Amino acid sequence: MQHDDAPRTGRTPWTFNEDLGPGTPIDGGEDTDYFYRAYLANATLEYVPDMTVFHHHGRKTSADGKKLMIGYMIGTGAIYARYLLKHPNFADRLLGLQECAHRDHHRH
């Protein structure tokens, strides 16, 4: 996979974008960006619906949880903006995925 910034930053293709995530102004989205770049590179991705992951973030208050969710939302918005500007067909793919998920959800 070719990373967009590889010539400028020297990043290897399969690294997280360090402009996203904890410690940056865009406090989330690094994992979504990573997987979407893998998808664009035709990497094999596997969805495992019955897998459960427990991840303790260490947040203890409602305010901490709210801050985390706001960071996730900002990160998601940043990913959408980035790929809508670079790949105008991204909106079509995204809407198609949402329609599939909606249909699958209402089937069960």
MOLINDA-V338930 format. One record per pair of residues at least 4 apart in sequence whose C-alpha atoms are under 8 Angstrom apart, sorted by the first residue. I is the first residue (numbers start at 1). J is the second residue. D is the distance in Angstrom with one decimal. If there is no record, write none. Layout:
I/J/D
I/J/D
//
This chain:
1/13/5.6
1/14/7.2
1/37/7.7
1/38/7.0
1/41/5.3
2/6/7.4
2/13/5.5
2/41/7.8
3/11/7.5
3/12/7.2
3/13/4.8
3/14/7.5
3/37/7.9
5/9/5.8
5/10/7.6
5/11/7.1
6/10/4.9
6/11/4.9
6/12/6.5
6/13/6.9
7/11/7.8
11/15/6.8
14/34/7.7
15/34/7.5
16/30/6.2
16/31/7.2
16/33/7.8
16/34/5.9
17/30/6.1
17/33/7.4
17/34/7.4
18/30/7.6
19/24/6.4
19/26/7.4
20/24/6.0
20/25/7.6
20/26/5.4
20/27/6.3
20/28/5.8
20/29/6.0
20/30/5.1
20/75/7.1
21/26/6.0
21/27/4.4
21/28/3.9
21/29/5.9
21/30/5.3
21/75/7.3
22/26/7.6
22/27/4.8
22/28/6.3
23/27/6.6
26/71/6.8
26/74/6.2
26/75/5.5
26/78/7.4
27/71/4.6
27/72/6.7
27/74/7.0
27/75/6.0
28/71/5.4
28/72/4.8
28/73/7.6
28/74/6.9
28/75/4.2
28/76/7.2
29/33/6.0
29/72/6.5
29/74/7.9
29/75/4.2
29/76/5.5
29/78/7.4
29/79/6.5
30/34/6.2
30/75/7.6
31/35/6.3
32/36/6.0
32/76/7.8
32/79/7.5
33/37/6.1
33/79/6.4
34/38/6.3
35/39/6.1
36/40/6.2
37/41/6.2
38/42/6.4
38/43/5.2
38/44/7.9
38/45/7.9
39/43/5.6
39/44/7.5
39/45/7.3
59/64/5.5
59/65/6.3
60/64/6.6
60/65/7.7
61/65/6.5
62/66/6.1
63/67/6.1
64/68/6.3
65/69/6.3
66/70/6.2
67/71/6.2
68/72/6.3
69/73/6.2
70/74/6.1
71/75/6.1
72/76/6.1
73/77/6.2
74/78/6.2
75/79/6.3
76/80/6.3
77/81/6.1
78/82/6.0
79/83/6.2
80/84/5.8
81/85/6.2
82/86/6.3
83/87/5.3
83/88/7.4
83/90/6.3
84/88/5.0
84/89/7.4
84/90/5.7
84/91/6.5
89/93/6.5
90/94/6.0
91/95/6.0
92/96/6.0
93/97/6.2
94/98/6.2
95/99/6.1
96/100/6.3
97/101/6.2
98/102/6.0
99/103/6.2
100/104/6.1
101/105/6.0
102/106/6.3
103/107/6.3
104/108/6.9
//
